Every structure is written in C-alpha cells, then in structure tokens.
C-alpha cells in the first residue's frame, strides 16, 4: 500500500540498471548516468521554459538514480509517463537502460529539521567534517518513498511501473498491461506518443525510431551478462523478441 499524504504531487523515480556491476568493471558506467542526468536537465530547461511555474520540475540525485517531482498535483499522470519514457529512451540511445516508477505524495525541504549544529554549519548540501566533508539530503517526502516502494515491488527488468489504482489516470495512447503485485507496466520502447515526441524534440534527446530502440535493446542484452529473468521480463513487457 502507498503511504497516504495530503500533498499528491507525482514523483518519478528513475535509476540506471546494472550500474553497480558496470561501475566496478569500468568508468563507462557513467555514460548512461550522464545521459540520464543531462536528459533531466534538458527536459527541465528546454521542454518547460523558465516562466512556466505550473509545469516546472524539481529533481534530486540519489546515487545512480533521481527523483523528479511535479510542482503541483496533476489529475492526469500522462506528463509523468511521457517524461519517464523520454528519459528511458534517451538512456537506451546512449548505451544503457533505466528502470522507472511513478507514485504520488508530498515533498519538501527538511534541512531545517536537522540537528541545529548541522543546520548552522551547512552550506547548501554540504558541511565541514573536520578536514573532510559531509553531504546531506535537504529534501524528503512520500513522493520519493512511494515511488521507491513501487520500484522495489516491480519485477526484475527495465520496466516503467505504477500502481494499478492509477491506471485510469494514464491515457490509452500509452500501451499498458497489468502485472504482479497490483502494478501496471507501461511499454516504453514501442509506439510514438505525441507527448513523448514533443519532449524529446524540445529537449534534444536521443529517442530513435521504434526499430532503433528494439535494436539498441537487443544490443544491450547481447553485450552484457544479464540474469535470464531480467532479459525475459524486459523483452516480454516491451514486446521485443530475442
């Protein structure tokens, strides 16, 4: 069950699949992470301009993943889904794969709730730690907690998921199917929803054609030693044969 909250902004949690294994092997693991980071930045600055206070986004990094949060509650979750698909395609086009989940909840600045010595010493998100440095996370909320909970419930694989109770808030232009644990999976490889095309065009993201994306996913699978269940689930949910 999702944690209930009076604030119902959507939260999109997205991270890089296989980052830990690839990072141990080579710094090339940073390529898809950099693509994700740049993609979020480009969407936030190019797809939505600086005067758009209604649709502005807030994004925060947590290791190899990010939480992206809307400014206000949105009746439809199409924008969150469109952003997720755009980013997952951009990462795929740069040699990696991502996994994403969408939920809702509150999100706020909590740094003033930390111990007073920490608050007094903090400069932005860091503070001196003797001769070293401590970094702190200045934000938290159920938008992150709920989205990560969906991510943890999701099957192994490069999937885009949300709770089945929200399926009617996503339009039929996206291909959806029910999966285990009261979740819905959205096909992020196939199809060309106009909202995704618009975001990718404005933000200059690498999206490719449907045929390109299928080839990229097959190549990723061929080039990496992946658990069979990961490959089966990813390909089955995206309707990609291997």
Backbone torsions as a table, in degrees:
resi	resn	phi	psi	omega
1	UNK	NA	143.4	177.2
2	UNK	-78.9	147.9	174.8
3	UNK	-71.1	129.5	-179.8
4	UNK	-79.1	149.2	-175.8
5	UNK	-157.1	141.5	178.9
6	UNK	-64.9	-33.5	178.3
7	UNK	-87.1	124.5	-174.2
8	UNK	-120.4	42.3	173.3
9	UNK	-68.4	146.3	177.8
10	UNK	-79.3	147.4	175.8
11	UNK	-124.7	130.0	178.4
12	UNK	-112.1	112.6	176.8
13	UNK	-100.4	125.9	-178.1
14	UNK	-138.2	132.9	178.2
15	UNK	-141.0	169.1	-176.3
16	UNK	-87.5	128.4	177.2
17	UNK	-74.2	137.9	176.2
18	UNK	68.0	20.2	-175.3
19	UNK	-64.1	-44.4	-176.3
20	UNK	-60.9	-43.7	-179.3
21	UNK	-66.6	-45.6	-177.5
22	UNK	-69.6	-32.9	-180.0
23	UNK	-66.7	-36.8	178.1
24	UNK	-65.9	-28.8	-176.2
25	UNK	-86.8	-40.9	-173.6
26	UNK	-162.2	149.9	177.3
27	UNK	-70.8	-2.0	175.5
28	UNK	-63.8	-15.1	176.1
29	UNK	-60.7	-22.8	180.0
30	UNK	-73.9	-16.3	-178.2
31	UNK	-61.8	-52.9	177.8
32	UNK	-66.8	-33.5	176.8
33	UNK	-64.2	-42.9	176.8
34	UNK	-62.4	-37.6	177.9
35	UNK	-63.9	-41.6	177.7
36	UNK	-63.5	-46.9	-179.4
37	UNK	-61.3	-47.3	179.7
38	UNK	-65.0	-38.5	179.4
39	UNK	-61.7	-42.9	177.5
40	UNK	-62.7	-44.2	179.7
41	UNK	-61.9	-43.8	-177.8
42	UNK	-67.8	-37.6	176.8
43	UNK	-65.0	-45.4	-177.4
44	UNK	-67.2	-25.7	-176.6
45	UNK	-106.5	-20.8	-176.6
46	UNK	-112.8	-39.5	179.5
47	UNK	-74.6	-28.8	177.9
48	UNK	-128.9	117.1	-172.4
49	UNK	-77.5	174.9	-172.6
50	UNK	-69.5	-14.9	179.3
51	UNK	-94.4	-2.7	-176.0
52	UNK	-89.0	84.1	-178.0
53	UNK	-77.8	-15.1	179.9
54	UNK	-79.4	-44.9	-175.7
55	UNK	-99.2	8.8	-178.6
56	UNK	-63.6	154.2	-175.7
57	UNK	-117.7	155.5	174.2
58	UNK	-125.1	130.4	-176.6
59	UNK	-133.1	140.9	-178.9
60	UNK	-140.2	136.6	-178.2
61	UNK	-88.0	138.1	172.6
62	UNK	-132.8	95.1	-178.2
63	UNK	64.2	-122.1	-179.3
64	UNK	-93.0	14.4	-179.4
65	UNK	-131.7	170.4	179.2
66	UNK	-135.6	148.6	165.8
67	UNK	-107.3	127.3	176.6
68	UNK	-113.3	128.7	-174.2
69	UNK	-126.4	139.0	176.8
70	UNK	-74.4	163.4	-180.0
71	UNK	-79.5	-34.4	-178.5
72	UNK	-134.1	166.1	171.9
73	UNK	-65.3	140.8	179.4
74	UNK	-126.1	128.9	-177.1
75	UNK	-60.3	-43.8	177.4
76	UNK	-94.5	146.3	175.8
77	UNK	-99.7	12.4	-178.0
78	UNK	-59.8	-38.8	-177.8
79	UNK	-66.2	-42.5	178.0
80	UNK	-61.6	-43.9	179.7
81	UNK	-64.3	-42.2	-179.2
82	UNK	-63.4	-41.2	178.3
83	UNK	-65.8	-43.1	179.8
84	UNK	-61.0	-47.4	-179.9
85	UNK	-62.5	-42.6	-180.0
86	UNK	-59.1	-44.3	-179.1
87	UNK	-69.9	-40.4	-179.7
88	UNK	-65.3	-37.1	177.0
89	UNK	-69.4	-38.3	179.5
90	UNK	-65.2	-42.7	177.2
91	UNK	-62.8	-43.6	178.9
92	UNK	-60.6	-40.5	179.3
93	UNK	-68.0	-13.5	178.1
94	UNK	-109.8	21.9	170.9
95	UNK	90.8	8.2	179.2
96	UNK	-129.4	-178.1	173.2
97	UNK	-135.9	151.6	-179.5
98	UNK	-126.0	162.6	174.9
99	UNK	-126.1	140.9	-175.2
100	UNK	-141.0	152.0	176.5
101	UNK	-143.2	149.9	-176.1
102	UNK	-126.9	133.5	176.0
103	UNK	-148.1	-170.2	179.8
104	UNK	-135.2	162.0	177.7
105	UNK	161.3	-168.0	179.0
106	UNK	-91.2	164.7	178.5
107	UNK	-159.1	128.9	-175.2
108	UNK	-153.7	166.1	175.5
109	UNK	-77.7	122.7	-176.6
110	UNK	-117.1	6.4	-172.8
111	UNK	-63.4	-27.6	178.1
112	UNK	-75.6	-5.1	174.9
113	UNK	-91.1	-6.3	179.7
114	UNK	-75.9	166.2	178.5
115	UNK	-53.3	143.3	-174.1
116	UNK	-57.5	-39.5	177.1
117	UNK	-60.7	-33.9	177.9
118	UNK	-68.9	-46.3	179.5
119	UNK	-59.6	-43.4	-177.4
120	UNK	-66.3	-34.2	-174.8
121	UNK	-90.4	-16.8	-173.3
122	UNK	-71.0	139.7	173.5
123	UNK	-126.6	96.9	-172.4
124	UNK	73.4	-121.0	-178.2
125	UNK	-106.5	17.7	-179.4
126	UNK	-144.3	161.9	177.6
127	UNK	-152.1	155.4	-179.9
128	UNK	-63.9	142.6	176.6
129	UNK	-129.0	76.8	-170.3
130	UNK	64.0	-122.7	177.1
131	UNK	-87.0	-2.0	-179.5
132	UNK	-107.4	-159.7	-176.4
133	UNK	-138.4	138.9	169.8
134	UNK	-109.8	131.8	173.3
135	UNK	-106.3	143.9	-179.6
136	UNK	-126.3	154.9	176.6
137	UNK	-94.1	114.1	-173.5
138	UNK	-83.7	-4.1	-176.1
139	UNK	-130.0	154.8	177.5
140	UNK	-165.7	160.8	176.9
141	UNK	168.7	171.0	-177.7
142	UNK	-72.1	-17.1	173.6
143	UNK	-60.9	-41.1	175.8
144	UNK	-73.1	-48.1	-176.8
145	UNK	-59.0	-44.9	-177.9
146	UNK	-69.4	-39.7	179.6
147	UNK	-66.7	-40.7	177.5
148	UNK	-66.1	-35.4	177.9
149	UNK	-62.7	-40.8	176.1
150	UNK	-63.6	-42.1	178.9
151	UNK	-58.9	-43.2	-177.9
152	UNK	-69.6	-30.7	178.6
153	UNK	-78.2	-19.9	-174.7
154	UNK	-70.7	147.0	177.5
155	UNK	-62.5	160.9	175.0
156	UNK	-61.1	132.6	179.2
157	UNK	141.9	166.7	178.9
158	UNK	-84.5	84.8	-173.4
159	UNK	-118.4	156.4	170.4
160	UNK	-114.6	114.2	-171.8
161	UNK	-129.7	157.5	171.0
162	UNK	-152.8	166.5	-178.9
163	UNK	-69.3	142.1	-176.3
164	UNK	-62.1	-21.7	178.2
165	UNK	-66.4	-15.7	-179.3
166	UNK	-102.7	4.6	-173.8
167	UNK	-63.0	-31.9	-179.3
168	UNK	-75.4	-6.4	178.0
169	UNK	-96.4	6.5	175.5
170	UNK	-116.6	128.3	-173.8
171	UNK	-71.9	162.6	-175.2
172	UNK	-71.5	-6.6	177.2
173	UNK	-69.3	-14.2	175.8
174	UNK	-101.5	136.5	178.8
175	UNK	-81.3	117.4	-176.8
176	UNK	-123.4	153.7	172.6
177	UNK	-151.9	145.8	178.5
178	UNK	-73.3	138.2	174.8
179	UNK	-127.6	-166.7	-174.8
180	UNK	-68.3	162.4	172.0
181	UNK	60.4	39.1	176.5
182	UNK	59.3	36.7	179.4
183	UNK	-114.2	158.7	174.1
184	UNK	-121.0	135.8	176.3
185	UNK	-105.7	135.9	179.6
186	UNK	-111.0	129.0	-179.0
187	UNK	-71.6	115.6	-177.1
188	UNK	-101.4	-4.8	-178.9
189	UNK	-94.2	-45.5	-173.6
190	UNK	-92.4	153.8	176.5
191	UNK	89.7	160.1	-179.8
192	UNK	-132.1	66.5	177.6
193	UNK	-57.1	136.7	-175.4
194	UNK	-61.4	-32.8	179.9
195	UNK	-67.8	-33.8	177.2
196	UNK	-71.7	-43.7	178.2
197	UNK	-59.1	-41.0	-179.6
198	UNK	-64.0	-45.8	179.7
199	UNK	-63.2	-46.8	-178.2
200	UNK	-63.7	-36.1	178.8
201	UNK	-69.3	-49.2	-178.7
202	UNK	-64.3	-38.6	-175.9
203	UNK	-92.0	2.0	179.6
204	UNK	55.1	48.2	178.6
205	UNK	-92.3	151.9	178.3
206	UNK	-85.3	107.4	-177.0
207	UNK	-111.5	-36.5	-179.2
208	UNK	68.7	-179.8	173.7
209	UNK	-88.8	171.3	177.5
210	UNK	-59.0	-41.1	178.2
211	UNK	-62.6	-40.6	176.6
212	UNK	-58.6	-47.3	-175.3
213	UNK	-65.1	-38.8	177.0
214	UNK	-63.5	-42.8	178.1
215	UNK	-64.3	-42.0	179.1
216	UNK	-62.2	-42.0	-179.4
217	UNK	-67.0	-42.5	177.0
218	UNK	-60.6	-41.5	-180.0
219	UNK	-64.8	-41.2	179.0
220	UNK	-60.2	-43.0	179.7
221	UNK	-65.3	-41.8	-180.0
222	UNK	-65.2	-34.6	-173.6
223	UNK	-86.7	-8.7	-175.1
224	UNK	-126.3	147.7	177.2
225	UNK	-86.7	99.3	-172.4
226	UNK	-112.7	146.0	175.5
227	UNK	-60.2	137.6	-179.0
228	UNK	-54.3	-37.5	-179.0
229	UNK	-65.1	-35.9	178.1
230	UNK	-62.8	-47.9	-178.7
231	UNK	-63.6	-46.2	-178.8
232	UNK	-60.8	-47.3	-177.4
233	UNK	-65.7	-47.0	-179.5
234	UNK	-58.6	-49.6	-176.4
235	UNK	-69.9	-38.7	179.7
236	UNK	-63.0	-45.9	-177.0
237	UNK	-70.3	-25.9	179.6
238	UNK	-98.0	1.1	-178.6
239	UNK	57.7	49.5	178.5
240	UNK	-117.7	124.8	178.5
241	UNK	-85.3	148.1	179.2
242	UNK	-127.4	NA	NA
